[in-house]
Amino acid sequence: MVSPAAPGTASARISNAAEHLAELAVVIRSGVTESRHYGWLAALDANGNVAASLGASSGQVLPRSTTKPLQALACLRAGADLSGPELAIAAGSHTGEDAHVEAVRSILERAGLDDSALACPADWPEDEASRERLIRAGKTRSRVHMNCSGKHAAMLLACTANGWDTAGYLDPAHPLQLMVRDTVERATGVPVEHAAVDGCGAPLFSTTVLGLAQAFRALVTASPGTPERLVADAMRANPFHVGGTGHANSSAMTLVPGVLAKGGAEGVIGMSASTGQAVAMKIVDGNPRATTLIALKVLEALGVDTSGAGALMDLPINGGSERVGRISIGSDVAAWAENPVPRW
């Protein structure tokens, strides 16, 4: 038996938010509701006002890789010379294709380092063709192919720019990680209540889905040339380096001009339009299959033209080789979308 979290702890605050859930997506198979995805969602209108707060949108969550644009922002604030594809991959979760490896190694080379300096785990490319090619060639898992290697390379570049220790750059007390924490709090407007460890080994600072929505809006609405806007512009100009071939984040930014999108593990995503509308969510069961659909539907309800991304909003459920159902937005999102006024 797992002991309940002690009252007042960060884990208790996160888990207690499960008492306040909204239905965000449903899975329909052959006319039967097979599964439901619950969670928390926050949306902002073009003026930055809260348009929707479904579930515990102010409860603390672990944002996973959705926070990478803010980690890249911290690297810029720390003096890392990043731009273009290199800045995009610092803010992304790449699929390990050759162009991704080239960009990561370019960052490392400018830092005077090589692959061995990366402290993320060794992994295969997420891109199937790249993975199979490496396996056929007798290669092994490598750190540079891990989807977070761009972030790690950027952190190392920020360290060398300041003369900071590179061996311990993942220590939460390291000057760079203190800068990341400060950046997350500034961008989200939410104090960090819990410091965890992400799957790549980097410190992971908690926030809220409302805070994430505010941060993504701040990135796209910042003045041109500011560090915040540089991150947003690099990601939108280089969507392939944020994800890769067939990646949902890359596809959303390619198909909907001006949109900034970054998802993370365990059902987290942040998305914003160039006109200021923003949305963020956490699916509590951790399944991310509907997050892009939900985010786009919310932006659509807020007046963003998402018509170019129809393929990302049509999620079929198959039976054999035939389509027998679909994944759709859940009842709470649908009810709000019919009349998108502030709702708590």
ABEGO torsion letter per residue (X at the ends): XBBBBBBGBAAAAAAAAAABBBBABBBBBGGBBABBBBEBBBBBBAAGBBABBBEBAABBBBAEAAAAAAAAAAAAAAGBBBBEAAAAAAABBBAGBAAAAAAAAAAAAAAGBBAAABABBBBBBABAAAAAAAAAAGBBBBAAABAAAAAAAAAAAAAAAAGBBAAAAABAABAAAAAAAAAAAAAAGBBBABBBBBAAGBBBBBBBAAAAAAAAAAAAABBBGBAAAAAAAAAAABAAAABEBGBAAAAAAAABBGBBBBBBBGGBBBBBBAAGBBBBBBBAAGBAAAAAAAAAAAAAAAGBBAAAAAAAABBBBBBEABBABBBBBBAAAAAAAABBBBBX
